[in-house]
């Protein structure tokens, strides 16, 4: 059954996985980049998650509430427990970001949550109407997005503490 699922997965899905893995591997190395670039992956993952929730479960209070609960808890944890990873870059508007495996882990987790959910719903479409399934999936997406957004908020705060993006960054 697993080989049947994998062989019937469209090629573009594997291309998306390859892109996410490549971006995640890049994030494992220290790098200097424009501060605005820090927003790209968290916002992309946010849009992909909310788009998927909308497609599979609708924008009703239950799926959005579960997503929001997961995002708030994980975002607060990322904000509170995360280590500083931003330092001033070589020019205004640039920052040096410490490498981390977390973006790779989160992007692959979001990908496989989407993939597993799509497979489950293809095999048993009635799951879309089951509250427990919906809540579990939406909580997971929310938690992944919350970790990204909590890190982004912490990075933005660290940049402000460096003196903003003027002469310091």
PALO-157403 format. One record per residue: x, y, z of N, C-alpha, C in turn. Coordinates in nm, 3 decimals. Example, Ala and Ser with C-alpha at 12.3 -4.5 7.8 and 13.67 -1.06 7.14 Angstrom:
# residues 2
NODE|n.east|n.north|n.up|ca.east|ca.north|ca.up|c.east|c.north|c.up
NODE|1.319|-0.569|0.780|1.230|-0.450|0.780|1.320|-0.330|0.780
NODE|1.285|-0.225|0.708|1.367|-0.106|0.714|1.290|0.003|0.787
END
This chain:
# residues 169
NODE|n.east|n.north|n.up|ca.east|ca.north|ca.up|c.east|c.north|c.up
NODE|0.083|-0.119|0.000|0.000|0.000|0.000|0.088|0.126|0.000
NODE|0.196|0.124|0.078|0.284|0.240|0.085|0.346|0.271|-0.051
NODE|0.391|0.168|-0.121|0.451|0.191|-0.253|0.346|0.246|-0.351
NODE|0.223|0.202|-0.338|0.115|0.254|-0.421|0.092|0.403|-0.394
NODE|0.096|0.441|-0.268|0.077|0.582|-0.231|0.191|0.666|-0.290
NODE|0.314|0.621|-0.269|0.430|0.696|-0.316|0.432|0.706|-0.468
NODE|0.402|0.599|-0.538|0.407|0.602|-0.685|0.294|0.686|-0.745
NODE|0.186|0.706|-0.671|0.077|0.789|-0.721|0.087|0.934|-0.676
NODE|0.194|0.967|-0.609|0.217|1.105|-0.568|0.271|1.182|-0.689
NODE|0.209|1.295|-0.722|0.258|1.374|-0.837|0.404|1.417|-0.818
NODE|0.476|1.428|-0.929|0.618|1.465|-0.924|0.641|1.602|-0.861
NODE|0.548|1.697|-0.881|0.567|1.830|-0.825|0.574|1.826|-0.672
NODE|0.510|1.727|-0.610|0.515|1.714|-0.464|0.658|1.685|-0.420
NODE|0.727|1.599|-0.493|0.866|1.567|-0.459|0.957|1.686|-0.487
NODE|0.924|1.765|-0.588|1.000|1.887|-0.616|0.986|1.987|-0.501
NODE|0.866|1.998|-0.447|0.844|2.085|-0.332|0.926|2.037|-0.213
NODE|0.926|1.907|-0.188|1.007|1.853|-0.079|1.155|1.884|-0.100
NODE|1.204|1.866|-0.222|1.344|1.895|-0.251|1.376|2.043|-0.225
NODE|1.286|2.132|-0.265|1.305|2.275|-0.239|1.311|2.303|-0.090
NODE|1.217|2.247|-0.015|1.213|2.270|0.130|1.339|2.216|0.198
NODE|1.383|2.099|0.157|1.505|2.042|0.216|1.625|2.130|0.182
NODE|1.634|2.177|0.059|1.747|2.263|0.022|1.747|2.391|0.104
NODE|1.631|2.452|0.122|1.621|2.574|0.206|1.657|2.542|0.351
NODE|1.613|2.428|0.400|1.644|2.390|0.537|1.791|2.364|0.557
NODE|1.856|2.302|0.460|2.000|2.276|0.468|2.075|2.410|0.466
NODE|2.031|2.504|0.384|2.094|2.637|0.381|2.083|2.704|0.518
NODE|1.971|2.685|0.586|1.948|2.748|0.716|2.034|2.685|0.825
NODE|2.097|2.574|0.798|2.181|2.509|0.898|2.318|2.576|0.910
NODE|2.353|2.659|0.813|2.482|2.728|0.815|2.462|2.874|0.857
NODE|2.561|2.928|0.927|2.558|3.071|0.956|2.564|3.146|0.824
NODE|2.484|3.252|0.814|2.482|3.327|0.690|2.444|3.471|0.719
NODE|2.482|3.556|0.627|2.443|3.696|0.635|2.338|3.721|0.528
NODE|2.233|3.793|0.566|2.126|3.820|0.471|2.053|3.947|0.509
NODE|1.972|3.994|0.418|1.889|4.111|0.446|1.787|4.073|0.553
NODE|1.765|4.161|0.649|1.673|4.131|0.758|1.537|4.089|0.705
NODE|1.488|4.154|0.601|1.357|4.123|0.544|1.347|3.976|0.501
NODE|1.460|3.917|0.463|1.461|3.778|0.418|1.419|3.681|0.528
NODE|1.433|3.722|0.654|1.393|3.635|0.765|1.243|3.606|0.763
NODE|1.166|3.692|0.698|1.021|3.679|0.696|0.971|3.579|0.591
NODE|1.052|3.549|0.491|1.005|3.473|0.375|0.954|3.334|0.413
NODE|1.037|3.252|0.473|0.997|3.113|0.502|0.885|3.107|0.606
NODE|0.893|3.182|0.719|0.779|3.175|0.813|0.646|3.216|0.751
NODE|0.648|3.320|0.669|0.522|3.364|0.607|0.476|3.267|0.499
NODE|0.569|3.210|0.424|0.533|3.109|0.324|0.471|2.987|0.391
NODE|0.531|2.940|0.499|0.477|2.823|0.570|0.341|2.856|0.633
NODE|0.325|2.978|0.681|0.197|3.022|0.736|0.089|3.018|0.627
NODE|0.119|3.076|0.513|0.021|3.077|0.403|-0.012|2.936|0.356
NODE|0.090|2.851|0.342|0.065|2.714|0.298|-0.022|2.637|0.398
NODE|0.004|2.657|0.525|-0.075|2.587|0.627|-0.220|2.634|0.627
NODE|-0.239|2.765|0.628|-0.376|2.818|0.631|-0.452|2.785|0.503
NODE|-0.382|2.786|0.391|-0.446|2.748|0.264|-0.491|2.603|0.270
NODE|-0.407|2.517|0.325|-0.440|2.375|0.332|-0.556|2.351|0.429
NODE|-0.553|2.417|0.543|-0.664|2.404|0.639|-0.794|2.450|0.574
NODE|-0.788|2.561|0.502|-0.906|2.612|0.434|-0.960|2.512|0.332
NODE|-0.869|2.451|0.254|-0.910|2.354|0.152|-0.971|2.228|0.212
NODE|-0.911|2.178|0.319|-0.951|2.048|0.372|-1.062|2.057|0.477
NODE|-1.063|2.165|0.556|-1.157|2.173|0.668|-1.243|2.299|0.668
NODE|-1.212|2.395|0.582|-1.285|2.521|0.580|-1.231|2.619|0.682
NODE|-1.278|2.740|0.673|-1.233|2.844|0.765|-1.333|2.864|0.878
NODE|-1.381|2.755|0.931|-1.477|2.756|1.041|-1.404|2.780|1.173
NODE|-1.476|2.815|1.278|-1.413|2.841|1.407|-1.333|2.723|1.464
NODE|-1.380|2.600|1.448|-1.309|2.487|1.507|-1.169|2.466|1.448
NODE|-1.154|2.455|1.316|-1.017|2.437|1.264|-0.928|2.559|1.289
NODE|-0.982|2.679|1.271|-0.902|2.798|1.295|-0.868|2.815|1.442
NODE|-0.960|2.780|1.530|-0.934|2.788|1.673|-0.826|2.690|1.716
NODE|-0.831|2.569|1.660|-0.727|2.470|1.692|-0.592|2.516|1.639
NODE|-0.591|2.570|1.517|-0.466|2.622|1.461|-0.412|2.734|1.550
NODE|-0.499|2.827|1.588|-0.458|2.941|1.669|-0.405|2.897|1.806
NODE|-0.469|2.799|1.866|-0.423|2.748|1.996|-0.282|2.690|1.982
NODE|-0.261|2.608|1.880|-0.128|2.551|1.858|-0.025|2.659|1.830
NODE|-0.061|2.758|1.749|0.031|2.866|1.713|0.068|2.950|1.835
NODE|-0.031|2.981|1.919|-0.004|3.063|2.037|0.088|2.992|2.137
NODE|0.060|2.867|2.165|0.141|2.792|2.261|0.284|2.776|2.209
NODE|0.297|2.730|2.085|0.431|2.708|2.029|0.505|2.840|2.009
NODE|0.434|2.943|1.967|0.497|3.075|1.950|0.550|3.129|2.081
NODE|0.472|3.115|2.187|0.517|3.160|2.319|0.639|3.080|2.365
NODE|0.638|2.950|2.341|0.754|2.868|2.378|0.878|2.907|2.299
NODE|0.863|2.929|2.169|0.977|2.968|2.086|1.032|3.103|2.129
NODE|0.943|3.193|2.163|0.983|3.327|2.209|1.058|3.317|2.341
NODE|1.003|3.241|2.432|1.057|3.235|2.568|1.182|3.149|2.580
NODE|1.186|3.037|2.509|1.293|2.941|2.530|1.402|2.946|2.423
NODE|1.382|3.022|2.320|1.478|3.025|2.211|1.602|3.105|2.245
NODE|1.712|3.066|2.185|1.838|3.135|2.205|1.854|3.246|2.101
NODE|1.935|3.345|2.135|1.963|3.453|2.040|2.038|3.395|1.921
NODE|2.000|3.436|1.803|2.066|3.386|1.683|2.097|3.494|1.583
NODE|2.072|3.620|1.619|2.091|3.733|1.530|2.205|3.820|1.581
NODE|2.291|3.861|1.491|2.392|3.962|1.523|2.399|4.060|1.406
NODE|2.467|4.171|1.429|2.475|4.275|1.327|2.545|4.221|1.203
NODE|2.496|4.263|1.090|2.557|4.225|0.963|2.663|4.326|0.922
NODE|2.716|4.310|0.803|2.825|4.394|0.756|2.778|4.528|0.699
NODE|2.648|4.543|0.678|2.595|4.665|0.618|2.456|4.692|0.677
NODE|2.411|4.817|0.667|2.276|4.848|0.715|2.172|4.758|0.647
NODE|2.077|4.711|0.726|1.970|4.628|0.673|2.006|4.481|0.663
NODE|2.127|4.445|0.704|2.173|4.306|0.696|2.200|4.253|0.836
NODE|2.176|4.124|0.854|2.202|4.058|0.982|2.276|3.927|0.957
NODE|2.349|3.884|1.058|2.412|3.753|1.054|2.325|3.661|1.138
NODE|2.288|3.548|1.080|2.198|3.453|1.147|2.275|3.324|1.172
NODE|2.271|3.279|1.298|2.336|3.153|1.332|2.262|3.038|1.265
NODE|2.334|2.937|1.227|2.273|2.820|1.165|2.191|2.740|1.265
NODE|2.090|2.673|1.214|2.002|2.592|1.298|1.934|2.485|1.212
NODE|1.915|2.369|1.272|1.843|2.261|1.203|1.692|2.277|1.218
NODE|1.647|2.366|1.305|1.503|2.380|1.330|1.422|2.415|1.205
NODE|1.465|2.509|1.120|1.385|2.536|1.001|1.368|2.412|0.912
NODE|1.474|2.334|0.895|1.463|2.211|0.817|1.362|2.117|0.880
NODE|1.372|2.098|1.008|1.280|2.010|1.080|1.135|2.058|1.066
NODE|1.113|2.188|1.080|0.977|2.242|1.071|0.921|2.233|0.930
NODE|1.003|2.267|0.830|0.952|2.261|0.692|0.919|2.118|0.650
NODE|1.004|2.026|0.687|0.978|1.886|0.654|0.857|1.835|0.733
NODE|0.842|1.880|0.857|0.726|1.840|0.937|0.596|1.891|0.877
NODE|0.596|2.017|0.832|0.476|2.071|0.767|0.447|1.993|0.639
NODE|0.551|1.966|0.560|0.533|1.890|0.437|0.471|1.753|0.466
NODE|0.529|1.678|0.560|0.479|1.544|0.585|0.344|1.543|0.656
NODE|0.313|1.648|0.732|0.179|1.659|0.790|0.077|1.678|0.678
NODE|0.110|1.766|0.583|0.021|1.785|0.466|0.008|1.655|0.387
NODE|0.120|1.589|0.364|0.120|1.466|0.285|0.039|1.357|0.355
NODE|0.065|1.335|0.482|-0.006|1.231|0.556|-0.156|1.262|0.565
NODE|-0.189|1.389|0.583|-0.330|1.429|0.589|-0.398|1.404|0.454
NODE|-0.330|1.440|0.346|-0.386|1.418|0.212|-0.408|1.269|0.186
NODE|-0.312|1.187|0.225|-0.326|1.042|0.207|-0.442|0.990|0.291
NODE|-0.447|1.031|0.417|-0.555|0.985|0.506|-0.691|1.024|0.451
NODE|-0.702|1.147|0.402|-0.831|1.193|0.349|-0.866|1.128|0.215
NODE|-0.764|1.090|0.139|-0.790|1.018|0.014|-0.840|0.877|0.043
NODE|-0.786|0.816|0.146|-0.825|0.680|0.183|-0.959|0.680|0.257
NODE|-0.977|0.777|0.346|-1.099|0.785|0.427|-1.151|0.929|0.429
NODE|-1.222|0.972|0.323|-1.268|1.110|0.313|-1.356|1.155|0.431
NODE|-1.419|1.060|0.497|-1.506|1.096|0.611|-1.427|1.157|0.727
NODE|-1.295|1.138|0.728|-1.213|1.198|0.834|-1.223|1.351|0.836
NODE|-1.247|1.411|0.721|-1.257|1.557|0.713|-1.368|1.610|0.804
NODE|-1.470|1.532|0.828|-1.580|1.575|0.913|-1.567|1.533|1.058
NODE|-1.461|1.462|1.092|-1.442|1.418|1.230|-1.361|1.523|1.308
NODE|-1.422|1.574|1.412|-1.364|1.683|1.489|-1.226|1.650|1.544
NODE|-1.208|1.532|1.598|-1.079|1.497|1.658|-0.967|1.500|1.554
NODE|-0.992|1.445|1.436|-0.893|1.447|1.328|-0.862|1.590|1.288
NODE|-0.966|1.669|1.267|-0.951|1.808|1.227|-0.870|1.887|1.331
NODE|-0.905|1.870|1.457|-0.835|1.942|1.564|-0.688|1.900|1.569
NODE|-0.660|1.772|1.560|-0.522|1.724|1.566|-0.439|1.782|1.452
NODE|-0.490|1.778|1.331|-0.416|1.830|1.216|-0.395|1.980|1.230
NODE|-0.499|2.053|1.266|-0.490|2.198|1.277|-0.400|2.240|1.393
NODE|-0.404|2.167|1.503|-0.312|2.195|1.614|-0.167|2.177|1.570
NODE|-0.140|2.070|1.495|-0.004|2.047|1.445|0.042|2.161|1.355
NODE|-0.040|2.197|1.258|-0.003|2.308|1.171|0.019|2.435|1.252
NODE|-0.068|2.460|1.347|-0.053|2.579|1.431|0.076|2.576|1.511
NODE|0.109|2.460|1.567|0.233|2.449|1.645|0.355|2.475|1.556
NODE|0.357|2.416|1.437|0.471|2.438|1.348|0.482|2.586|1.311
NODE|0.368|2.647|1.274|0.369|2.788|1.239|0.406|2.875|1.358
NODE|0.358|2.838|1.476|0.391|2.915|1.596|0.540|2.914|1.625
NODE|0.606|2.801|1.604|0.751|2.795|1.624|0.822|2.889|1.527
NODE|0.782|2.887|1.401|0.840|2.979|1.304|0.816|3.124|1.344
NODE|0.691|3.156|1.378|0.655|3.295|1.409|0.716|3.342|1.540
NODE|0.726|3.254|1.639|0.791|3.289|1.765|0.938|3.321|1.745
NODE|1.006|3.241|1.663|1.147|3.269|1.630|1.158|3.401|1.556
NODE|1.068|3.426|1.462|1.071|3.551|1.387|1.051|3.671|1.480
NODE|0.958|3.660|1.573|0.935|3.768|1.669|1.059|3.790|1.756
NODE|1.122|3.682|1.799|1.243|3.692|1.880|1.355|3.756|1.798
NODE|1.369|3.718|1.671|1.471|3.776|1.584|1.447|3.925|1.563
NODE|1.321|3.963|1.544|1.287|4.103|1.527|1.321|4.182|1.653
NODE|1.291|4.125|1.768|1.325|4.188|1.895|1.476|4.202|1.911
NODE|1.551|4.098|1.874|1.697|4.102|1.884|1.753|4.210|1.793
NODE|1.694|4.225|1.676|1.738|4.329|1.583|1.713|4.467|1.642
NODE|1.599|4.484|1.706|1.567|4.612|1.769|1.668|4.641|1.880
NODE|1.708|4.539|1.954|1.806|4.557|2.060|1.944|4.591|2.006
NODE|1.973|4.550|1.883|2.099|4.583|1.819|2.099|4.727|1.769
NODE|1.985|4.794|1.780|1.975|4.930|1.732|1.900|4.941|1.602
NODE|1.819|4.840|1.574|1.740|4.842|1.451|1.824|4.803|1.332
NODE|1.785|4.848|1.216|1.856|4.811|1.093|1.937|4.928|1.038
NODE|1.968|5.020|1.124|2.050|5.133|1.080|2.196|5.093|1.070
NODE|2.281|5.167|1.133|2.426|5.147|1.122|2.472|5.017|1.186
NODE|2.392|4.961|1.277|2.435|4.839|1.348|2.413|4.713|1.269
NODE|2.316|4.709|1.184|2.287|4.583|1.115|2.316|4.597|0.974
END
